[in-house]
Amino acid sequence: GSGFGGSVPRPASPITRQVPAAPSPSGGGVWIRDVTGRVRVGTAGWSYPDWEGIVYPPGKPKGFHPLVRMAELFDVVEVNVSFYRKPDPRHSEKWRRLVEGRDFRFLFKMWKGFTHDHETERPTRRDVREYLEGVAPIAEAGLCEGFLVQFPFSFSATSANFDHLARFPSNFPGRALFLEVRHRSWLDHLEDVEKLGFHFVNIDQPVGRESVPPTAIAIGGRGYVRLHGRNAESWFSRAADRDAKYDYLYSRAELAGWAERIEKLRASCEVVYLVTNNHYRGQAVVNALQLQSLLGGGGEIRVPPELLSAYPELAELAAPE
């Protein structure tokens, strides 16, 4: 068939990773290696006009590429453009070349035709093939960590929506799928989500009555955290544009609460992805750097000069240039 169909679930993955005992170096007894997972930190997207002169030098200097700046600061990024249209393999190949030789990874956001507009778009197997072809240059180089399958608040835990969810593992077999839901009804169905083979995305968002609150849930040995900001007034306003919804700078105290949750996730995960999406005027970069410092024990980190002059509070973290 040509439809985005099939609902053969993959076997459930364990909620926490089992760490095998390995022979000790001396030959006697056993030792358990350190189970604390790695945290990869980055932002949701890197191409925002309002980052020029704040995150990036003004006027696009010759030879400067925003993705290279991201790879100098962080070790993962979410590809945002793949939500608005299926990725172009030529772009993916260019991105792969730009980060070559660095310990840097990509997470791709699912195209909205699979998530937000699936009832009108009626996605087909051809759409799946084109999406995967667009990701291929990065995936084949071993740099794609998986796919963010994000649904809007209106996507609650109904049987029709569950059937739709079940199509993803059969259409994207063998891929790490990270489910972001915003309606709290899903929290009663985590075992079902696990049986389908999804990992779970913990989110920070302005909390309404039925919203998912901050959590520290790991499914299948990988953790994921996305911070959207807490600008409740714009978030719940139909009139607010995208920039207004994500216009928020987390305080150090708010970030400390997330650092605690991330430490909890690390205890049961081989890797945790932390992605900041409060992108307006580079605030996502500021908070990602602050969290990097918090999680790294407060060590100094690299802060671009443009960012330091826009956000002088970063001076306490900045290593001398």
N, C-alpha and C positions, 0 to 999 in steps of 0.2 A: 504493500500500500504506500501511497505518497504522503499520508498524514503523519503528524508529529504524534505517533501513537505508540502502542505497546506499553505494558506496565509490569514488566517482569522485574520484581525488586531484587537487588543484589542482597546477598546474605548480610545480616546485621554485623556491623563492626563493633568491637568492644568499646564500652564507654571509656575505660581507661586502659592504657597500654600496660601489658604485662612485661616486666623486665626480666629476661632470662638470667639465671645465675650462670656465671662464667667461671672457669677454673682460675684460681688465684695465680698470680705470677710466680709464687714460690712453689706451686705444685700441690700444696695442701689446702683443704677446705675450699670455700667458695667466696667470691666477693660480688657484691651487687654494684654495678656502676651507678654513677650519679644520675638520678632520674629527672633532674630539673631540666625542663625543655628550653630550647632557644626561643627568644622573642625577636621577631623581625618587625621593625617599625617603619612606617611610611605614610604617605598621604593618598587620598582618593583623587587621582588625576594630577596633572602637572601643567596643564595648558589653560591658564586663566589670564585674561588681559589685565586684571587688576593686581596681578603679582609683579608686573613689570615695575622696576624701581623699588620694590620692597623685598621680594624673594630673589629676583633676577636683576642684573644691571639694567639701567634705563637704556632705551634705544637699540636693543638687540645688537650687541657688538659682533663683529665678524668672527665666525668660528664658534660662537657661544651657542650651546643647545640646552634648553631647560631640563631635558631628561638627564643630561650629564651632571648638572647641578644636583638633581634629586639623588642620583647614584653616589655622589660625593658625600651627601648628608645621611642617607638612609640605606637600608638593604632590601626594601621591597616597595612596590608601588601598585596601586590599583589602576587598571586601564579603564577609564571612564567612558571614552568615546565609543567603546564596543556596546554600550547600553543604547546609544542613539542610532547607531547603524552597525551592521556586521563588520568586523575588522577587515582591513585591507592587508593581504599578505606582504605587499611592498612596504607598508608602514612597519609591520612587525619585523621584517628583515632589517630595516633601518634601525629600529630600536635595539634589536639584538646586537648589531654592530656597535652602536653607541656605548653599550655597557660591557662590551667584550673584556674579559680578563678581570672583571669585578665580581665579588660575591653579592650579586644583586638579582632579585627575582620579581616576577610579575604575577599579579592576580587579575583575571579578566572578569569584568562585570558582564553578566548575560544580557544579550540583546532584549530590548523591551518587548519585541514581538513574541518572545517566549514567556514573558512574565506579566507585564502590565497590559499589553494589548492583545493577548492570545485569543480572546473571543472574537475580535474583529479581524486580526491578522491571519488567523487560522494557519499557524506555521506548519511547514511541510518538512519532509526529510531533506529536501534540497536546501532549505534554510539551515538545517543542522549542518549539512555538508559544507556549505559556504562559510558558516561561522567557524567551523573547525579548520577549514583551509586558511582562513584569515589568521588564525592563531598559530598555525603549523610552524613557521620559522622559529618562534620562541619555544613552543612545546618540544620540537625535535631537538633543540639545543639543551633541553633539560632545565629551562628557565621559567616555565609556567607552573606555578604552585597550585593552580586550580581555578574554579569558576565561582564567582559570587552570584547566587540565585536570589535576587532581592525582590520581594513583593511589597505592594503598597498596603497601607493600613486596612483598606477595604477587603483584603484577601484574608478572610477569617477561616477557622478550621471547620469547613463544611465538607460533606462527603464529595461534592463535585470538585472542590478545590483540592481535596486530598487525591482524587483521581488524576487531576492535572499534575500535581507534584510527582506522582508515581511514574509519569512519562519521562522525567529527566534522566534517571539512572539508566533506562534502557536506550535512550537516544544518545547519551554521553557515557558509554560504558568505560570503566577503568579510569574515569577522571574524578578528581577530588571536587565534590560539590558542596558549597557552603551556603546554607539556607539562612536568609535574613527575612524574618517575618516581624511585623510591627503590631499585630493584634494579639492580645494576651491569651486568647482562646487556644493558641498553639501550645502554650506551656503545659496544658493537660494532655498533650499527645506526643510528648518527646520520644516515648518508646516506639511509637509508630514511625516517627521521623527517622529514628535510628535504624529501624528495620529496613527502611528504603535505602539506607546507605549514605544519608546526608550527614555532614558535620553541621554544627550549630553556630550561628553568629550572635554574639552578645552585643547589645547596642545601648548607647546612651542617646536618648531623645527627650524632647519635652513630653512629660507624662500626662496624658489625659486618662479618663476613667477606664478605658479598655486597652490602653497602651501596654506594651511589654516594658516592664521596669528594668533597671540595671540588674544583670545576672552574671554568674560565673559558671556557665554550663559548658562542659566539653563532651563531645561525642566522637568516638573513633580516633582518639589520640592526637587530635589537632584542635587547637583553640583559635578563636577569631573574635576580635573586638573592633567595633566601629563606633566612633564618637561623632555624632551629628550636631552637637551644640545643644543649648537649652533655651533658645530664643522662642519661648512659648507663644508670645504675642504674634510673631510672624508665621511660626510653624502652623498654627491653626487658622491663619487668615487666608481666605481664597484670593485676596487682592495682592498678597505679598509675592514678589518674584523670587527666583532661586537664590540670588545673593542675599536677600533679606532673611530668608529662612535659615541660612547657614551662617549668619553674621553673629558670631559668639566667640568669646575668648574665655576658656576655662581658667578658673583660679587655681593656685597651687593646691589648695585644700581639696578642690573637686578632683584634681588629677591624682592626689594621694589616695583617694578612695578607689580609683581605677587601678592604680599601681598595686594595691592590695589584692584586688580581684585577679589581676594578671598573674601575681605570684601564686595564687591558688590554682589557676589554670596550668601554670608551668609544672606544678607538682604531678599532674596526670597526663601531660602532653609532651610529645617529642618536639613540637613547635607551636608557637602562638603568634598569630599575626595581629598587629595593632595598627589600625588605620584611622587617621583623623580626616573628617569630612567637613569640618567647619571652615570651609576654604576661603571665605571672603577676606580680602586684603592679607592673605598669607597667614591667617590665624591658625590654620591647620598645621603649618610648618612650625610655628612657635610652640604650640602645644605638643607636637610630636617630638621636638627637640627636648622640651622640658621632661617629657615622660622617659625619653631615652636616658636622660641624666638620672632621673629618679630610679629607674630600673637597673641602671649600671652602678648604683651605689653613690651617685652624686658626683661622678667624675666630670672633668671638663670636656666640652664637645665643641665641634667646629660650628661657628655661626657666621654666615655671610655678612660682610660689612653693611650692605643695604638693609638687611633684616635687623641688624643691631641698631641702626639709627632709627628705624621705624618702631622698634620695640626695645627701648633701652634696658628694660627689666631682664633681658637675656644676658646682660653683661656679667652677671654672677656665675653663669655657666660657661661663658665663652673662653675657649683656649686662645692664647695670644696668636694672632695671624702670623 
